[in-house]
Amino acid sequence: MILNLLSFACPLILASFGALFSEYAACLALFLEGLISFSAFLHYFFTLWTHSDLLASLMTCVTSLVLVLGFSFLTERFKTNKFISAIALNLFFSALPSFLSFVIFGSRGVLTSTEYSFSPIYSKTFTLITSLILIVAALLFLLKSPYGLYIRISGSDAQVLQAKGVSPANCRIAAWSLAAFYASFSGIFLAMRISSFVPNIASGRGWMALAAVFLGKKKPLRILICVIIFSCADIFAANIQNFLPAIPTSVLMSFPYLLVLALILFDII
């Protein structure tokens, strides 16, 4: 039961850690929602192309990382507004799956294939092990390495970095790149869970990740608690209709987001 809950929560956990990097650097990764869905599509496409889900995972992460890295470099180079740039990037990533799906597969709907099929045991094992490695790596990087320290203070004490000869702009680029890397795994896990690609597969997880960072006050443990609460609400909404069929589906689908809104309004966590 606990392992099932953790594997269910892993995509949101990784997206939240990605958002945490950008929050420290004061350039919030508002593109996470679109990037998660885009990464899920890439993993589906690359798996069919290479016939290897591991190679597809690597190619998906590299592609997402390169795109965000290039965009963040242009954002810093031309000194554009970070908020508007991130929203534009989110719109770009949100539109790409539909366009590429139609061009490559001739469909804008759900994509399935016998070559893209994962057993629940394999999917959960891969998700849990990979997530554990990435979470530990993120904590060690942020708390123990000098480069993690640079990112942590780049948003609040940029002048300190400049005095040390460290570029705050490079820290912001690194933060967005790390956010993209972690969010790409979130999309991969979601696609593997259902052995298919579904349009808008992120289903608000990118925004929930940002909410988790906000509610968790940039504390990793508090963020994990927030994510577990969100995931429990998601599971509850998905299963309660089996016992109370009279509840409208639209209400159940909105329940996790109403919970997020309530937690933000009352600052409970």
C-alpha positions in Angstrom: 0.0 0.0 0.0 2.7 2.5 1.0 4.8 1.5 -2.1 1.8 2.0 -4.3 1.2 5.4 -2.8 4.9 6.4 -3.2 5.0 5.2 -6.8 1.8 7.2 -7.6 3.3 10.3 -5.9 6.8 10.1 -7.6 5.9 12.1 -10.8 4.6 15.0 -8.6 7.6 14.7 -6.2 10.1 15.0 -9.0 8.2 17.9 -10.6 8.2 19.6 -7.2 11.9 19.2 -6.8 12.3 20.7 -10.2 10.2 23.6 -9.2 12.3 24.0 -6.0 15.4 24.6 -8.0 13.8 27.4 -9.9 12.2 28.9 -6.8 15.5 29.2 -5.1 16.8 31.1 -8.1 13.8 33.4 -8.2 12.8 32.3 -11.7 9.9 30.0 -11.1 9.6 27.2 -13.7 6.1 28.0 -14.9 6.6 25.7 -17.9 6.5 22.5 -15.9 2.9 21.6 -16.8 3.6 21.7 -20.6 7.0 20.1 -20.3 5.6 17.1 -18.4 3.1 16.3 -21.2 5.7 17.0 -23.8 8.2 14.6 -22.1 5.5 11.9 -21.9 5.0 12.2 -25.7 8.7 12.1 -26.4 9.1 8.9 -24.3 6.3 7.3 -26.3 7.8 8.3 -29.6 11.5 7.5 -28.7 10.5 4.1 -27.3 8.8 3.1 -30.6 11.7 4.5 -32.5 14.5 2.8 -30.6 12.7 -0.2 -29.1 14.3 0.6 -25.8 12.5 2.4 -23.0 15.8 3.1 -21.2 17.4 4.7 -24.2 14.1 6.5 -24.8 14.2 7.9 -21.2 17.7 9.2 -21.8 16.8 10.8 -25.2 13.7 12.4 -23.6 15.6 14.0 -20.8 18.4 15.2 -23.1 15.9 16.7 -25.5 13.9 18.5 -22.8 17.1 19.7 -21.1 18.6 21.1 -24.4 15.4 22.9 -25.3 15.0 24.6 -21.9 18.7 25.3 -21.7 18.6 27.1 -25.0 15.5 29.0 -24.2 16.8 30.1 -20.8 20.1 31.2 -22.4 18.1 33.4 -24.8 16.0 34.7 -21.9 19.1 35.8 -20.0 20.9 37.0 -23.2 18.1 39.4 -24.1 17.1 40.1 -20.5 13.4 39.3 -21.0 10.8 39.0 -18.3 11.3 35.6 -16.6 7.6 35.2 -15.8 6.4 35.9 -19.4 9.2 33.8 -20.8 8.2 30.8 -18.7 4.6 31.2 -19.6 5.5 31.3 -23.3 7.6 28.2 -22.9 4.7 26.4 -21.2 2.4 27.3 -24.1 5.1 26.1 -26.5 5.5 22.7 -24.7 1.7 22.3 -24.4 1.2 22.7 -28.1 4.0 20.5 -29.3 2.6 17.1 -28.4 -0.6 17.8 -30.4 1.3 19.1 -33.4 3.9 16.3 -33.4 1.3 13.6 -32.7 -0.7 14.6 -35.8 2.4 14.9 -38.0 4.0 11.6 -36.9 1.0 9.4 -36.0 -1.9 11.2 -37.8 -3.8 11.6 -34.5 -4.3 14.1 -31.8 -5.9 11.6 -29.4 -4.7 8.8 -27.2 -1.6 7.0 -28.6 -1.2 3.3 -27.8 1.0 0.5 -29.2 1.9 -3.1 -28.4 5.5 -1.9 -28.5 4.8 0.6 -25.7 3.6 -1.6 -22.9 4.9 -2.0 -19.4 4.0 -4.3 -16.6 2.8 -2.6 -13.4 5.7 -4.2 -11.4 8.3 -3.0 -13.9 6.8 0.5 -14.1 6.6 0.9 -10.3 10.1 -0.5 -9.7 11.6 1.8 -12.3 9.7 4.7 -11.0 10.6 4.1 -7.3 14.3 3.4 -7.9 14.9 6.3 -10.3 13.0 8.7 -8.1 14.9 7.7 -5.0 18.2 8.3 -6.9 17.1 11.7 -8.2 15.7 12.8 -4.8 18.9 11.9 -3.0 21.0 13.5 -5.7 18.9 16.7 -5.5 19.3 16.9 -1.7 23.1 16.3 -1.8 23.5 18.9 -4.6 21.4 21.6 -2.9 22.7 21.0 0.7 26.2 19.8 0.3 27.7 21.2 -2.9 29.0 24.7 -3.5 27.0 24.9 -6.8 23.9 24.0 -4.9 24.6 26.8 -2.5 25.0 29.2 -5.4 21.6 28.3 -6.7 20.0 28.6 -3.2 21.2 32.1 -2.7 21.0 33.3 -6.3 17.5 34.5 -5.9 17.8 36.2 -2.5 21.5 37.3 -2.4 22.6 37.7 -6.0 25.0 40.5 -4.9 26.9 38.0 -2.8 27.5 35.8 -5.8 28.6 38.7 -7.9 31.1 39.6 -5.2 32.5 36.1 -5.4 32.7 36.3 -9.2 29.8 33.9 -9.7 27.2 34.8 -12.4 23.6 34.8 -11.0 22.4 34.5 -14.6 24.2 31.2 -15.0 22.6 30.0 -11.7 19.2 30.8 -13.2 20.0 29.0 -16.4 21.1 26.0 -14.3 18.0 26.1 -12.2 15.7 26.0 -15.2 17.7 23.2 -16.7 17.5 21.1 -13.6 13.8 21.8 -13.4 13.4 20.5 -17.0 15.5 17.4 -16.2 13.4 16.5 -13.2 10.1 17.3 -14.9 11.0 15.1 -17.9 11.1 12.1 -15.6 7.7 13.1 -14.3 6.3 12.8 -17.8 8.1 9.5 -18.4 6.7 7.9 -15.3 3.1 9.1 -16.1 3.3 7.6 -19.6 4.8 4.3 -18.4 2.1 4.0 -15.7 -0.7 3.7 -18.3 1.5 2.3 -21.2 0.2 5.1 -23.5 0.3 8.8 -24.2 -2.8 10.8 -23.3 -3.2 14.4 -24.3 -2.7 16.7 -21.3 -1.3 13.7 -19.3 0.2 16.1 -16.7 -3.4 16.9 -15.5 -2.3 19.9 -13.5 0.7 18.2 -11.8 3.0 21.0 -13.0 0.9 23.6 -11.2 0.5 21.4 -8.1 4.3 21.1 -8.0 4.6 24.8 -7.8 1.9 24.9 -5.1 3.8 22.2 -3.1 7.0 24.4 -3.2 5.0 27.4 -2.1 3.2 25.5 0.8 6.4 23.7 1.8 8.2 27.0 2.1 11.2 25.6 0.1 11.8 22.9 2.7 12.2 19.5 1.1 10.5 17.5 3.9 7.5 19.9 4.0 7.3 19.6 0.2 7.2 15.8 0.4 4.4 16.0 2.9 2.5 18.4 0.6 2.9 16.0 -2.3 1.8 13.0 -0.3 -1.3 14.9 0.8 -2.1 15.9 -2.8 -1.5 12.3 -4.0 -3.8 10.9 -1.3 -6.5 13.4 -2.4 -6.0 12.3 -6.1 -6.3 8.6 -5.2 -9.4 9.3 -3.0 -11.0 11.2 -5.9 -10.3 8.4 -8.3 -11.8 5.7 -6.1 -14.6 7.2 -4.1 -17.1 7.0 -6.9 -16.9 3.2 -6.6 -18.7 3.7 -3.3 -20.6 6.9 -3.9 -21.6 6.8 -7.6 -23.9 9.8 -7.2 -21.0 12.2 -6.8 -20.5 14.0 -10.2 -17.3 13.1 -12.0 -16.5 16.8 -12.5 -16.5 17.4 -8.7 -14.2 14.4 -8.1 -11.8 15.6 -10.8 -11.6 19.0 -9.2 -11.2 17.7 -5.6 -7.4 17.6 -5.5 -7.2 21.2 -6.8 -9.8 22.4 -4.4 -7.7 20.9 -1.6 -4.6 22.7 -2.9 -6.5 25.9 -3.0 -7.8 25.4 0.6 -4.3 24.7 1.9 -2.9 27.8 0.2 -5.7 30.0 1.5 -5.4 28.8 5.1 -1.6 28.1 5.0 -2.3 24.9 6.9 1.0 23.0 6.3 
